[in-house]
Amino acid sequence: MKTVVVFDYGFGNVRSMVRALADQGLDVTLTSDYRQALEADGLVVPGVGAYGACMEGLRKVSGDRVIYDRLRADRPVLGVCVGEQIMFTQGEEHGVDTEGLGLIGGAVTRLDADVVPHMGWDTVQAPEGSILLDGVEDERFYFVHSYAACDVTPADTSEYQIDFADAPERVAWCTYGRSRFVAAYEHGPLFATQFHPEKSAQAGARLLRNWANVL
């Protein structure tokens, strides 16, 4: 049985994620233990709340280190919601810029829409060859967020000794209001979604199964 750690650093809807992964036949542990998180077949990094607070909480329990170490070893990581956002270079919230993990080039900013947050079901534009969205390209997923990354630029990960080699970078997009933002991201062992697969019914279950198949 494949093992997955849901990283518990105080900023995530962890119980629903644990249940959703267990439903896929995975052996799931909720922990912030570095060694367990490093050695599991898969690591899920959830996240809710403010970008800066999530980054602070992650660093307090060496979550940044375990993510870098896993990716360096080509071991899959899945970031969800703010867990996706912190993979980017930086996040801007309430006029404060916070440095992210720098694994995806780009900045997380407030959505430009008449009503924020973006809350509810929405479709995404899936990239060709997507692993996560295979079989659910036309399905709807559940979003709850006020901030997102509206562009993706090449990230220099050499300072972390991470080399994604020639792995294709695949980006799924969603449009809300006047913002076109990153809905999902895949680059080698790094996977991320802005939406909540654990709250996205059968489409979300299929996405988690797709991810589990690469472990």
ChimeraX commands (.cxc) that place a marker at each C-alpha (Angstrom):
marker #1 position 0.00,0.00,0.00 radius 0.5
marker #1 position 1.30,3.43,-0.94 radius 0.5
marker #1 position 1.96,5.80,1.96 radius 0.5
marker #1 position 1.00,9.48,1.98 radius 0.5
marker #1 position 1.66,12.14,4.58 radius 0.5
marker #1 position -0.71,15.09,4.86 radius 0.5
marker #1 position 1.58,17.71,6.32 radius 0.5
marker #1 position 0.14,19.17,9.51 radius 0.5
marker #1 position 1.51,22.65,10.12 radius 0.5
marker #1 position -1.67,24.25,11.43 radius 0.5
marker #1 position -3.02,25.68,8.17 radius 0.5
marker #1 position -5.27,23.28,6.32 radius 0.5
marker #1 position -8.56,21.41,6.13 radius 0.5
marker #1 position -6.60,18.31,6.99 radius 0.5
marker #1 position -9.32,15.92,8.11 radius 0.5
marker #1 position -11.27,16.06,4.85 radius 0.5
marker #1 position -8.04,15.59,2.89 radius 0.5
marker #1 position -7.04,12.58,4.99 radius 0.5
marker #1 position -10.45,10.97,4.36 radius 0.5
marker #1 position -10.35,11.71,0.63 radius 0.5
marker #1 position -6.90,10.13,0.26 radius 0.5
marker #1 position -7.82,7.12,2.40 radius 0.5
marker #1 position -10.81,6.57,0.12 radius 0.5
marker #1 position -8.28,6.01,-2.68 radius 0.5
marker #1 position -6.79,3.07,-0.78 radius 0.5
marker #1 position -3.76,5.00,0.45 radius 0.5
marker #1 position -2.12,4.62,3.87 radius 0.5
marker #1 position -2.46,8.20,5.14 radius 0.5
marker #1 position -0.70,9.80,8.10 radius 0.5
marker #1 position -1.33,13.32,9.41 radius 0.5
marker #1 position 1.94,14.61,10.84 radius 0.5
marker #1 position 4.55,17.35,10.79 radius 0.5
marker #1 position 7.36,14.86,11.41 radius 0.5
marker #1 position 10.19,15.59,8.99 radius 0.5
marker #1 position 11.35,12.00,8.56 radius 0.5
marker #1 position 7.89,10.59,7.93 radius 0.5
marker #1 position 7.09,13.38,5.49 radius 0.5
marker #1 position 10.36,12.83,3.65 radius 0.5
marker #1 position 10.06,9.05,3.37 radius 0.5
marker #1 position 6.37,8.70,2.44 radius 0.5
marker #1 position 5.56,7.83,-1.15 radius 0.5
marker #1 position 3.59,11.08,-1.45 radius 0.5
marker #1 position 3.34,14.37,0.47 radius 0.5
marker #1 position 0.27,16.62,0.47 radius 0.5
marker #1 position 0.68,20.22,1.63 radius 0.5
marker #1 position -2.74,21.76,2.34 radius 0.5
marker #1 position -3.25,25.39,3.23 radius 0.5
marker #1 position -5.93,27.86,4.27 radius 0.5
marker #1 position -5.71,31.43,5.51 radius 0.5
marker #1 position -3.16,34.15,4.90 radius 0.5
marker #1 position -0.11,33.52,2.73 radius 0.5
marker #1 position 2.37,35.01,5.17 radius 0.5
marker #1 position 0.99,33.07,8.14 radius 0.5
marker #1 position 1.12,29.83,6.17 radius 0.5
marker #1 position 4.74,30.39,5.20 radius 0.5
marker #1 position 5.66,31.20,8.79 radius 0.5
marker #1 position 3.90,28.11,10.08 radius 0.5
marker #1 position 5.47,25.91,7.42 radius 0.5
marker #1 position 8.99,27.10,8.22 radius 0.5
marker #1 position 8.52,26.64,11.97 radius 0.5
marker #1 position 8.22,22.89,11.46 radius 0.5
marker #1 position 10.79,22.63,8.61 radius 0.5
marker #1 position 8.06,22.13,6.03 radius 0.5
marker #1 position 10.01,24.15,3.49 radius 0.5
marker #1 position 13.03,21.89,3.97 radius 0.5
marker #1 position 11.06,18.67,3.55 radius 0.5
marker #1 position 9.45,19.97,0.34 radius 0.5
marker #1 position 12.83,20.92,-1.12 radius 0.5
marker #1 position 14.37,17.64,-0.03 radius 0.5
marker #1 position 11.55,15.57,-1.54 radius 0.5
marker #1 position 11.64,17.38,-4.87 radius 0.5
marker #1 position 15.42,17.09,-4.97 radius 0.5
marker #1 position 14.93,13.33,-4.66 radius 0.5
marker #1 position 12.15,13.29,-7.31 radius 0.5
marker #1 position 9.50,12.37,-4.72 radius 0.5
marker #1 position 5.97,13.67,-5.43 radius 0.5
marker #1 position 4.50,16.68,-3.61 radius 0.5
marker #1 position 0.93,17.98,-3.99 radius 0.5
marker #1 position 0.11,21.50,-2.77 radius 0.5
marker #1 position -3.56,22.46,-2.35 radius 0.5
marker #1 position -5.14,25.94,-2.16 radius 0.5
marker #1 position -2.68,28.12,-0.20 radius 0.5
marker #1 position -0.49,25.04,-0.33 radius 0.5
marker #1 position -0.30,25.72,-4.07 radius 0.5
marker #1 position 0.20,29.47,-3.65 radius 0.5
marker #1 position 3.25,29.14,-1.39 radius 0.5
marker #1 position 5.02,27.22,-4.17 radius 0.5
marker #1 position 5.29,30.52,-6.06 radius 0.5
marker #1 position 8.01,33.11,-5.73 radius 0.5
marker #1 position 6.00,35.46,-3.54 radius 0.5
marker #1 position 2.60,36.39,-2.23 radius 0.5
marker #1 position 1.14,39.85,-1.77 radius 0.5
marker #1 position -1.55,40.27,0.86 radius 0.5
marker #1 position -2.83,43.46,2.49 radius 0.5
marker #1 position 0.12,45.38,1.04 radius 0.5
marker #1 position 2.68,42.97,2.49 radius 0.5
marker #1 position 4.96,40.89,0.25 radius 0.5
marker #1 position 6.01,37.50,1.60 radius 0.5
marker #1 position 8.67,35.31,0.05 radius 0.5
marker #1 position 7.35,31.93,-1.05 radius 0.5
marker #1 position 9.17,28.69,-1.78 radius 0.5
marker #1 position 10.27,29.87,-5.24 radius 0.5
marker #1 position 9.43,26.61,-6.99 radius 0.5
marker #1 position 7.08,28.26,-9.48 radius 0.5
marker #1 position 7.88,31.66,-10.95 radius 0.5
marker #1 position 5.19,34.26,-10.34 radius 0.5
marker #1 position 3.37,36.24,-7.67 radius 0.5
marker #1 position 0.12,35.55,-5.85 radius 0.5
marker #1 position -2.15,38.61,-5.81 radius 0.5
marker #1 position -5.76,39.49,-5.03 radius 0.5
marker #1 position -8.33,38.46,-7.60 radius 0.5
marker #1 position -9.73,41.26,-9.76 radius 0.5
marker #1 position -13.46,40.61,-9.56 radius 0.5
marker #1 position -16.63,42.33,-8.40 radius 0.5
marker #1 position -17.22,39.68,-5.74 radius 0.5
marker #1 position -14.34,38.19,-3.77 radius 0.5
marker #1 position -13.75,35.47,-2.62 radius 0.5
marker #1 position -14.21,33.18,-5.58 radius 0.5
marker #1 position -16.34,30.54,-3.93 radius 0.5
marker #1 position -18.05,27.57,-5.55 radius 0.5
marker #1 position -17.80,25.25,-8.51 radius 0.5
marker #1 position -15.95,26.22,-11.68 radius 0.5
marker #1 position -14.43,24.65,-14.78 radius 0.5
marker #1 position -10.76,24.79,-15.68 radius 0.5
marker #1 position -8.82,24.84,-18.95 radius 0.5
marker #1 position -6.73,21.69,-18.77 radius 0.5
marker #1 position -3.36,21.53,-20.56 radius 0.5
marker #1 position -2.62,18.78,-23.04 radius 0.5
marker #1 position -1.13,15.72,-21.37 radius 0.5
marker #1 position -2.22,16.69,-17.85 radius 0.5
marker #1 position -1.68,13.92,-15.31 radius 0.5
marker #1 position -3.93,15.37,-12.61 radius 0.5
marker #1 position -6.84,16.22,-14.91 radius 0.5
marker #1 position -6.78,13.08,-17.04 radius 0.5
marker #1 position -10.39,12.01,-17.49 radius 0.5
marker #1 position -11.84,15.08,-15.74 radius 0.5
marker #1 position -10.78,17.81,-18.17 radius 0.5
marker #1 position -14.36,19.07,-18.54 radius 0.5
marker #1 position -15.49,18.63,-14.95 radius 0.5
marker #1 position -16.07,21.31,-12.30 radius 0.5
marker #1 position -13.99,21.74,-9.16 radius 0.5
marker #1 position -14.62,23.54,-5.87 radius 0.5
marker #1 position -12.80,26.81,-5.21 radius 0.5
marker #1 position -12.63,29.04,-2.12 radius 0.5
marker #1 position -10.02,31.80,-2.41 radius 0.5
marker #1 position -9.43,35.54,-2.70 radius 0.5
marker #1 position -5.87,35.38,-4.06 radius 0.5
marker #1 position -4.24,33.51,-6.91 radius 0.5
marker #1 position -1.27,33.49,-9.28 radius 0.5
marker #1 position -2.20,35.10,-12.58 radius 0.5
marker #1 position 1.05,34.37,-14.39 radius 0.5
marker #1 position 3.73,31.68,-14.51 radius 0.5
marker #1 position 7.35,32.39,-15.36 radius 0.5
marker #1 position 10.37,30.06,-15.34 radius 0.5
marker #1 position 11.66,29.52,-11.80 radius 0.5
marker #1 position 15.36,29.16,-11.08 radius 0.5
marker #1 position 15.45,26.28,-8.61 radius 0.5
marker #1 position 19.19,25.76,-8.80 radius 0.5
marker #1 position 19.76,27.41,-5.41 radius 0.5
marker #1 position 17.77,24.53,-3.88 radius 0.5
marker #1 position 19.71,21.97,-5.97 radius 0.5
marker #1 position 16.42,21.00,-7.63 radius 0.5
marker #1 position 16.51,20.11,-11.30 radius 0.5
marker #1 position 13.24,19.25,-13.01 radius 0.5
marker #1 position 15.35,18.32,-16.05 radius 0.5
marker #1 position 13.23,18.19,-19.18 radius 0.5
marker #1 position 9.94,17.51,-17.43 radius 0.5
marker #1 position 7.10,19.41,-19.15 radius 0.5
marker #1 position 5.53,22.28,-17.24 radius 0.5
marker #1 position 1.75,21.96,-17.48 radius 0.5
marker #1 position -0.57,24.72,-16.30 radius 0.5
marker #1 position -4.37,24.60,-16.02 radius 0.5
marker #1 position -6.19,27.93,-15.95 radius 0.5
marker #1 position -9.48,29.26,-14.62 radius 0.5
marker #1 position -11.13,32.64,-15.19 radius 0.5
marker #1 position -13.04,34.52,-12.52 radius 0.5
marker #1 position -14.07,38.15,-12.89 radius 0.5
marker #1 position -11.24,39.90,-14.71 radius 0.5
marker #1 position -8.58,37.43,-13.50 radius 0.5
marker #1 position -7.23,34.43,-15.37 radius 0.5
marker #1 position -5.37,32.45,-12.77 radius 0.5
marker #1 position -3.48,29.20,-12.25 radius 0.5
marker #1 position -5.94,26.47,-11.30 radius 0.5
marker #1 position -3.47,23.56,-11.33 radius 0.5
marker #1 position 0.22,23.06,-11.98 radius 0.5
marker #1 position 2.44,20.08,-12.82 radius 0.5
marker #1 position 6.22,20.03,-13.21 radius 0.5
marker #1 position 8.04,16.76,-12.65 radius 0.5
marker #1 position 7.31,15.61,-9.06 radius 0.5
marker #1 position 5.67,18.95,-8.18 radius 0.5
marker #1 position 1.88,19.08,-8.40 radius 0.5
marker #1 position -0.49,21.77,-7.12 radius 0.5
marker #1 position -4.13,22.83,-7.31 radius 0.5
marker #1 position -5.81,26.10,-6.37 radius 0.5
marker #1 position -9.14,24.30,-6.01 radius 0.5
marker #1 position -9.92,21.71,-3.33 radius 0.5
marker #1 position -9.94,18.19,-4.78 radius 0.5
marker #1 position -11.05,16.79,-1.43 radius 0.5
marker #1 position -14.24,18.87,-1.72 radius 0.5
marker #1 position -14.79,18.32,-5.45 radius 0.5
marker #1 position -16.89,15.14,-5.36 radius 0.5
marker #1 position -16.14,12.50,-8.00 radius 0.5
marker #1 position -13.97,14.81,-10.12 radius 0.5
marker #1 position -11.74,15.50,-7.13 radius 0.5
marker #1 position -11.59,11.81,-6.25 radius 0.5
marker #1 position -10.45,11.01,-9.79 radius 0.5
marker #1 position -7.78,13.71,-9.60 radius 0.5
marker #1 position -6.43,12.28,-6.33 radius 0.5
marker #1 position -6.44,8.82,-7.87 radius 0.5
marker #1 position -4.50,10.16,-10.85 radius 0.5
marker #1 position -1.93,11.62,-8.48 radius 0.5
marker #1 position -1.77,8.42,-6.44 radius 0.5
marker #1 position -0.94,6.52,-9.62 radius 0.5
marker #1 position 2.40,8.36,-9.96 radius 0.5
marker #1 position 3.53,7.51,-6.43 radius 0.5
marker link #1:1,2 radius 0.2
marker link #1:2,3 radius 0.2
marker link #1:3,4 radius 0.2
marker link #1:4,5 radius 0.2
marker link #1:5,6 radius 0.2
marker link #1:6,7 radius 0.2
marker link #1:7,8 radius 0.2
marker link #1:8,9 radius 0.2
marker link #1:9,10 radius 0.2
marker link #1:10,11 radius 0.2
marker link #1:11,12 radius 0.2
marker link #1:12,13 radius 0.2
marker link #1:13,14 radius 0.2
marker link #1:14,15 radius 0.2
marker link #1:15,16 radius 0.2
marker link #1:16,17 radius 0.2
marker link #1:17,18 radius 0.2
marker link #1:18,19 radius 0.2
marker link #1:19,20 radius 0.2
marker link #1:20,21 radius 0.2
marker link #1:21,22 radius 0.2
marker link #1:22,23 radius 0.2
marker link #1:23,24 radius 0.2
marker link #1:24,25 radius 0.2
marker link #1:25,26 radius 0.2
marker link #1:26,27 radius 0.2
marker link #1:27,28 radius 0.2
marker link #1:28,29 radius 0.2
marker link #1:29,30 radius 0.2
marker link #1:30,31 radius 0.2
marker link #1:31,32 radius 0.2
marker link #1:32,33 radius 0.2
marker link #1:33,34 radius 0.2
marker link #1:34,35 radius 0.2
marker link #1:35,36 radius 0.2
marker link #1:36,37 radius 0.2
marker link #1:37,38 radius 0.2
marker link #1:38,39 radius 0.2
marker link #1:39,40 radius 0.2
marker link #1:40,41 radius 0.2
marker link #1:41,42 radius 0.2
marker link #1:42,43 radius 0.2
marker link #1:43,44 radius 0.2
marker link #1:44,45 radius 0.2
marker link #1:45,46 radius 0.2
marker link #1:46,47 radius 0.2
marker link #1:47,48 radius 0.2
marker link #1:48,49 radius 0.2
marker link #1:49,50 radius 0.2
marker link #1:50,51 radius 0.2
marker link #1:51,52 radius 0.2
marker link #1:52,53 radius 0.2
marker link #1:53,54 radius 0.2
marker link #1:54,55 radius 0.2
marker link #1:55,56 radius 0.2
marker link #1:56,57 radius 0.2
marker link #1:57,58 radius 0.2
marker link #1:58,59 radius 0.2
marker link #1:59,60 radius 0.2
marker link #1:60,61 radius 0.2
marker link #1:61,62 radius 0.2
marker link #1:62,63 radius 0.2
marker link #1:63,64 radius 0.2
marker link #1:64,65 radius 0.2
marker link #1:65,66 radius 0.2
marker link #1:66,67 radius 0.2
marker link #1:67,68 radius 0.2
marker link #1:68,69 radius 0.2
marker link #1:69,70 radius 0.2
marker link #1:70,71 radius 0.2
marker link #1:71,72 radius 0.2
marker link #1:72,73 radius 0.2
marker link #1:73,74 radius 0.2
marker link #1:74,75 radius 0.2
marker link #1:75,76 radius 0.2
marker link #1:76,77 radius 0.2
marker link #1:77,78 radius 0.2
marker link #1:78,79 radius 0.2
marker link #1:79,80 radius 0.2
marker link #1:80,81 radius 0.2
marker link #1:81,82 radius 0.2
marker link #1:82,83 radius 0.2
marker link #1:83,84 radius 0.2
marker link #1:84,85 radius 0.2
marker link #1:85,86 radius 0.2
marker link #1:86,87 radius 0.2
marker link #1:87,88 radius 0.2
marker link #1:88,89 radius 0.2
marker link #1:89,90 radius 0.2
marker link #1:90,91 radius 0.2
marker link #1:91,92 radius 0.2
marker link #1:92,93 radius 0.2
marker link #1:93,94 radius 0.2
marker link #1:94,95 radius 0.2
marker link #1:95,96 radius 0.2
marker link #1:96,97 radius 0.2
marker link #1:97,98 radius 0.2
marker link #1:98,99 radius 0.2
marker link #1:99,100 radius 0.2
marker link #1:100,101 radius 0.2
marker link #1:101,102 radius 0.2
marker link #1:102,103 radius 0.2
marker link #1:103,104 radius 0.2
marker link #1:104,105 radius 0.2
marker link #1:105,106 radius 0.2
marker link #1:106,107 radius 0.2
marker link #1:107,108 radius 0.2
marker link #1:108,109 radius 0.2
marker link #1:109,110 radius 0.2
marker link #1:110,111 radius 0.2
marker link #1:111,112 radius 0.2
marker link #1:112,113 radius 0.2
marker link #1:113,114 radius 0.2
marker link #1:114,115 radius 0.2
marker link #1:115,116 radius 0.2
marker link #1:116,117 radius 0.2
marker link #1:117,118 radius 0.2
marker link #1:118,119 radius 0.2
marker link #1:119,120 radius 0.2
marker link #1:120,121 radius 0.2
marker link #1:121,122 radius 0.2
marker link #1:122,123 radius 0.2
marker link #1:123,124 radius 0.2
marker link #1:124,125 radius 0.2
marker link #1:125,126 radius 0.2
marker link #1:126,127 radius 0.2
marker link #1:127,128 radius 0.2
marker link #1:128,129 radius 0.2
marker link #1:129,130 radius 0.2
marker link #1:130,131 radius 0.2
marker link #1:131,132 radius 0.2
marker link #1:132,133 radius 0.2
marker link #1:133,134 radius 0.2
marker link #1:134,135 radius 0.2
marker link #1:135,136 radius 0.2
marker link #1:136,137 radius 0.2
marker link #1:137,138 radius 0.2
marker link #1:138,139 radius 0.2
marker link #1:139,140 radius 0.2
marker link #1:140,141 radius 0.2
marker link #1:141,142 radius 0.2
marker link #1:142,143 radius 0.2
marker link #1:143,144 radius 0.2
marker link #1:144,145 radius 0.2
marker link #1:145,146 radius 0.2
marker link #1:146,147 radius 0.2
marker link #1:147,148 radius 0.2
marker link #1:148,149 radius 0.2
marker link #1:149,150 radius 0.2
marker link #1:150,151 radius 0.2
marker link #1:151,152 radius 0.2
marker link #1:152,153 radius 0.2
marker link #1:153,154 radius 0.2
marker link #1:154,155 radius 0.2
marker link #1:155,156 radius 0.2
marker link #1:156,157 radius 0.2
marker link #1:157,158 radius 0.2
marker link #1:158,159 radius 0.2
marker link #1:159,160 radius 0.2
marker link #1:160,161 radius 0.2
marker link #1:161,162 radius 0.2
marker link #1:162,163 radius 0.2
marker link #1:163,164 radius 0.2
marker link #1:164,165 radius 0.2
marker link #1:165,166 radius 0.2
marker link #1:166,167 radius 0.2
marker link #1:167,168 radius 0.2
marker link #1:168,169 radius 0.2
marker link #1:169,170 radius 0.2
marker link #1:170,171 radius 0.2
marker link #1:171,172 radius 0.2
marker link #1:172,173 radius 0.2
marker link #1:173,174 radius 0.2
marker link #1:174,175 radius 0.2
marker link #1:175,176 radius 0.2
marker link #1:176,177 radius 0.2
marker link #1:177,178 radius 0.2
marker link #1:178,179 radius 0.2
marker link #1:179,180 radius 0.2
marker link #1:180,181 radius 0.2
marker link #1:181,182 radius 0.2
marker link #1:182,183 radius 0.2
marker link #1:183,184 radius 0.2
marker link #1:184,185 radius 0.2
marker link #1:185,186 radius 0.2
marker link #1:186,187 radius 0.2
marker link #1:187,188 radius 0.2
marker link #1:188,189 radius 0.2
marker link #1:189,190 radius 0.2
marker link #1:190,191 radius 0.2
marker link #1:191,192 radius 0.2
marker link #1:192,193 radius 0.2
marker link #1:193,194 radius 0.2
marker link #1:194,195 radius 0.2
marker link #1:195,196 radius 0.2
marker link #1:196,197 radius 0.2
marker link #1:197,198 radius 0.2
marker link #1:198,199 radius 0.2
marker link #1:199,200 radius 0.2
marker link #1:200,201 radius 0.2
marker link #1:201,202 radius 0.2
marker link #1:202,203 radius 0.2
marker link #1:203,204 radius 0.2
marker link #1:204,205 radius 0.2
marker link #1:205,206 radius 0.2
marker link #1:206,207 radius 0.2
marker link #1:207,208 radius 0.2
marker link #1:208,209 radius 0.2
marker link #1:209,210 radius 0.2
marker link #1:210,211 radius 0.2
marker link #1:211,212 radius 0.2
marker link #1:212,213 radius 0.2
marker link #1:213,214 radius 0.2
marker link #1:214,215 radius 0.2
view
